Amino acid sequence: MRGRDQLLTRGSREMGTGVDERAWWKAEGLKSPQDRLQRENAKLKMELEGLRYDRLHLAQYHQLLEEKKDEVFDERRINLLKAQVMQLERQVVLLSEGLSSQMYRCLEVENAVETLTDRLRRVVSSKRLQAIAPVLLSVARRAVSCHTAGELAETPGLPQAQSALSGTGDDSDGIQLRPGPLMLHKPPPPPQRSMLSVDTPAAEVSVARAQLTQLIEMCTDVRQKLLRNNK
């Protein structure tokens, strides 16, 4: 605009001195003022295209910045998922260890039950203890199945078995059946001497009595182990 004003001012001065207007425009390389306006218009259009190009570049740069933010957010999500996967793997390891420990405990209980069963079979094989065999088997079943002590104390025939083992009729041997932890009821009075044969040696009866006491204690231990495992 300043160049145009200068040209107009210069042209007016020269025209004022008697110079022809057409000759002046021709000397300046322009046929008319419209040509100069067209030239300026073309120049402005070029500048406008440049601004549009710059604006497009700015929009693309802004889009790249936004995509970078999205990538950072995705990376955070990936890291969070990795941490969750690691935590789940640790939980799997802990659960596997707990399962292995539980299986080991089950094997211990099975071994204890097998040992107890073998001892019960040896006791049952004795002809002089056929009367208490069902009672011993019932005690073993109830101990392994984790019944309560009250139910175990209510086992049918348990007081009679205790009486049969303690009823030797002779207190001189000094051996009495010690009530175990599972015996909640008061033992009945000793029965008559006729329940055991007169020919039964006192030593064999004492051994059988001690074996029964040990079996009851083993049943109690097995029951306590099973209760702890179930907890």
Backbone torsions as a table, in degrees:
resi	resn	phi	psi	omega
1	MET	NA	-39.3	178.9
2	ARG	-64.3	-39.0	178.1
3	GLY	-62.7	-38.1	178.9
4	ARG	-65.4	-43.1	179.3
5	ASP	-62.6	-40.3	178.7
6	GLN	-63.4	-42.2	178.5
7	LEU	-63.1	-42.9	179.6
8	LEU	-63.9	-42.2	179.7
9	THR	-63.6	-43.2	179.8
10	ARG	-64.4	-41.7	179.9
11	GLY	-65.3	-39.6	-179.8
12	SER	-66.4	-37.1	178.5
13	ARG	-65.6	-46.1	-178.5
14	GLU	-67.7	-36.5	177.1
15	MET	-66.7	-31.8	178.0
16	GLY	-68.0	-23.2	177.7
17	THR	-88.6	4.1	176.3
18	GLY	100.2	12.3	179.2
19	VAL	-84.3	139.6	-179.9
20	ASP	-71.1	140.2	-177.3
21	GLU	-66.8	-44.0	-179.1
22	ARG	-63.3	-39.3	179.0
23	ALA	-65.1	-35.7	179.8
24	TRP	-67.2	-45.5	178.5
25	TRP	-63.2	-37.5	178.4
26	LYS	-66.3	-38.0	178.4
27	ALA	-66.3	-31.2	178.5
28	GLU	-81.1	-4.8	179.4
29	GLY	85.3	14.8	-179.6
30	LEU	-122.6	135.2	178.8
31	LYS	-75.5	-35.5	-177.9
32	SER	-158.7	169.6	176.2
33	PRO	-61.8	-27.0	178.8
34	GLN	-63.4	-34.9	178.7
35	ASP	-63.2	-42.3	179.0
36	ARG	-64.1	-39.5	178.7
37	LEU	-64.8	-39.2	177.7
38	GLN	-63.7	-40.0	178.8
39	ARG	-63.8	-42.7	178.6
40	GLU	-66.3	-36.7	178.5
41	ASN	-63.7	-41.8	178.0
42	ALA	-63.7	-39.1	178.5
43	LYS	-64.6	-41.4	178.4
44	LEU	-65.5	-36.8	176.8
45	LYS	-63.1	-39.1	177.8
46	MET	-63.7	-41.8	177.5
47	GLU	-63.3	-38.9	178.8
48	LEU	-63.8	-41.4	177.3
49	GLU	-63.3	-38.2	177.0
50	GLY	-63.4	-41.2	177.9
51	LEU	-64.6	-40.9	177.5
52	ARG	-62.9	-40.2	178.7
53	TYR	-63.4	-43.0	177.7
54	ASP	-64.0	-39.8	179.1
55	ARG	-64.1	-39.5	177.8
56	LEU	-62.7	-41.2	177.9
57	HIS	-63.9	-40.6	178.1
58	LEU	-63.4	-40.6	178.3
59	ALA	-63.6	-41.7	177.7
60	GLN	-64.6	-39.6	178.6
61	TYR	-65.0	-41.2	177.1
62	HIS	-63.5	-38.6	177.4
63	GLN	-64.3	-39.7	177.0
64	LEU	-62.8	-40.0	178.0
65	LEU	-63.3	-42.6	178.7
66	GLU	-64.1	-40.8	177.6
67	GLU	-64.3	-35.5	177.4
68	LYS	-63.3	-40.4	176.3
69	LYS	-61.8	-43.6	178.5
70	ASP	-61.4	-40.0	178.5
71	GLU	-63.7	-39.5	177.5
72	VAL	-63.6	-41.8	178.3
73	PHE	-63.1	-41.1	177.3
74	ASP	-64.2	-38.5	177.7
75	GLU	-63.0	-39.4	177.0
76	ARG	-63.3	-42.4	178.0
77	ARG	-62.9	-40.2	179.1
78	ILE	-63.6	-43.0	178.5
79	ASN	-63.8	-39.3	177.9
80	LEU	-64.1	-41.9	178.3
81	LEU	-65.4	-37.2	176.9
82	LYS	-63.3	-42.0	178.4
83	ALA	-63.4	-40.2	178.1
84	GLN	-64.7	-38.8	178.3
85	VAL	-64.0	-42.2	177.9
86	MET	-62.7	-40.2	178.6
87	GLN	-64.7	-40.6	177.9
88	LEU	-65.4	-37.6	177.1
89	GLU	-63.3	-40.1	177.0
90	ARG	-63.7	-41.8	178.0
91	GLN	-62.7	-38.3	178.4
92	VAL	-63.6	-40.7	178.8
93	VAL	-63.6	-44.2	-179.9
94	LEU	-63.8	-42.5	179.0
95	LEU	-65.6	-36.4	177.5
96	SER	-65.2	-41.3	177.3
97	GLU	-64.1	-42.1	177.6
98	GLY	-62.8	-39.0	178.3
99	LEU	-65.8	-40.5	177.9
100	SER	-63.7	-41.5	177.8
101	SER	-63.8	-40.2	178.9
102	GLN	-64.8	-40.4	177.6
103	MET	-64.3	-38.5	178.2
104	TYR	-63.9	-41.0	178.0
105	ARG	-65.2	-39.6	178.2
106	CYS	-62.7	-39.0	177.1
107	LEU	-64.2	-39.6	177.3
108	GLU	-61.8	-43.6	179.6
109	VAL	-64.0	-41.6	179.0
110	GLU	-62.7	-41.0	177.9
111	ASN	-63.8	-41.2	178.5
112	ALA	-64.1	-39.7	179.4
113	VAL	-66.9	-39.6	178.1
114	GLU	-64.0	-41.9	177.4
115	THR	-61.7	-43.3	179.1
116	LEU	-64.2	-38.5	179.2
117	THR	-65.3	-40.8	178.1
118	ASP	-62.1	-42.6	179.8
119	ARG	-66.6	-37.8	177.4
120	LEU	-64.5	-39.0	179.3
121	ARG	-65.4	-39.0	178.0
122	ARG	-64.6	-38.1	178.3
123	VAL	-68.7	-41.4	-178.2
124	VAL	-66.6	-30.0	-178.8
125	SER	-65.5	-18.4	178.1
126	SER	-72.8	128.0	-177.5
127	LYS	-67.5	-27.1	-176.5
128	ARG	-79.1	-9.1	-179.3
129	LEU	-117.4	24.9	178.3
130	GLN	-63.5	-27.4	-177.0
131	ALA	-69.6	-30.3	-176.6
132	ILE	-101.7	3.4	-179.1
133	ALA	-60.7	-47.7	178.9
134	PRO	-60.5	-34.9	-179.4
135	VAL	-67.3	-42.9	179.8
136	LEU	-64.2	-41.3	178.0
137	LEU	-64.4	-38.1	177.7
138	SER	-64.6	-39.4	177.6
139	VAL	-63.1	-42.7	-179.6
140	ALA	-64.2	-43.6	-179.8
141	ARG	-62.7	-42.9	-178.9
142	ARG	-68.3	-34.9	178.9
143	ALA	-68.4	-41.8	-178.6
144	VAL	-70.1	-34.9	-178.9
145	SER	-82.5	7.3	172.4
146	CYS	61.8	42.1	172.9
147	HIS	-76.9	166.6	-178.9
148	THR	-76.8	162.8	-179.3
149	ALA	-66.0	-31.9	178.5
150	GLY	-65.3	-42.9	177.7
151	GLU	-64.9	-37.5	178.7
152	LEU	-67.1	-36.0	178.8
153	ALA	-68.7	-24.6	-179.6
154	GLU	-89.2	17.1	178.9
155	THR	-62.4	128.6	-178.7
156	PRO	-64.2	131.1	175.6
157	GLY	89.1	-4.7	-179.3
158	LEU	-65.3	-44.3	176.5
159	PRO	-61.9	-36.4	179.8
160	GLN	-66.4	-36.5	178.4
161	ALA	-65.9	-41.0	177.5
162	GLN	-62.8	-40.0	180.0
163	SER	-66.8	-36.9	-179.0
164	ALA	-65.3	-35.9	-179.3
165	LEU	-80.1	-31.6	-178.1
166	SER	-92.6	-8.8	-174.5
167	GLY	-91.8	60.5	175.0
168	THR	-79.4	-15.5	179.4
169	GLY	77.8	0.3	-177.5
170	ASP	-132.0	115.0	-179.8
171	ASP	-86.8	0.9	-176.9
172	SER	-72.9	-23.1	-179.0
173	ASP	-72.9	-19.1	175.3
174	GLY	72.2	12.9	-179.1
175	ILE	-109.5	122.4	178.0
176	GLN	-128.2	154.7	-180.0
177	LEU	-73.9	117.3	179.9
178	ARG	-80.3	125.1	-178.6
179	PRO	-66.7	126.9	-179.6
180	GLY	-81.1	-179.9	-179.0
181	PRO	-66.8	-21.6	-177.5
182	LEU	-88.6	-6.5	-177.9
183	MET	-89.6	103.0	-177.6
184	LEU	-96.4	-24.5	-178.2
185	HIS	-90.1	151.0	177.4
186	LYS	-71.3	129.0	-178.3
187	PRO	-64.1	143.2	-179.5
188	PRO	-72.6	167.8	178.6
189	PRO	-63.5	150.9	-177.1
190	PRO	-62.3	139.4	179.4
191	PRO	-76.3	-174.8	-178.0
192	GLN	-72.4	161.7	-179.2
193	ARG	-64.2	-18.5	-173.3
194	SER	-72.5	-11.8	-178.9
195	MET	-68.9	-29.3	175.9
196	LEU	-114.8	150.4	-178.6
197	SER	-65.9	147.8	179.1
198	VAL	-67.1	-26.0	-177.3
199	ASP	-82.4	-1.3	-178.1
200	THR	-71.8	125.4	178.5
201	PRO	-70.5	145.9	179.6
202	ALA	-65.0	-31.5	-179.2
203	ALA	-65.7	-40.4	-179.6
204	GLU	-66.9	-38.8	178.1
205	VAL	-65.9	-39.6	178.8
206	SER	-63.8	-41.1	178.5
207	VAL	-64.1	-44.1	178.6
208	ALA	-62.2	-39.9	178.6
209	ARG	-62.9	-43.7	178.7
210	ALA	-64.8	-38.2	178.2
211	GLN	-64.3	-41.3	178.5
212	LEU	-63.9	-40.2	178.0
213	THR	-62.9	-43.1	178.4
214	GLN	-64.6	-38.3	178.1
215	LEU	-63.5	-41.0	178.8
216	ILE	-64.5	-40.8	177.9
217	GLU	-64.7	-40.1	177.5
218	MET	-64.4	-39.3	176.2
219	CYS	-60.5	-40.6	178.6
220	THR	-64.2	-43.1	179.2
221	ASP	-63.3	-42.9	179.2
222	VAL	-62.8	-41.8	179.5
223	ARG	-63.2	-43.0	179.0
224	GLN	-64.4	-39.8	177.4
225	LYS	-63.0	-42.9	179.2
226	LEU	-64.4	-39.3	177.7
227	LEU	-64.3	-40.9	178.1
228	ARG	-65.3	-39.0	178.8
229	ASN	-66.4	-37.5	179.5
230	ASN	-68.7	-28.3	177.3
231	LYS	-69.7	NA	NA
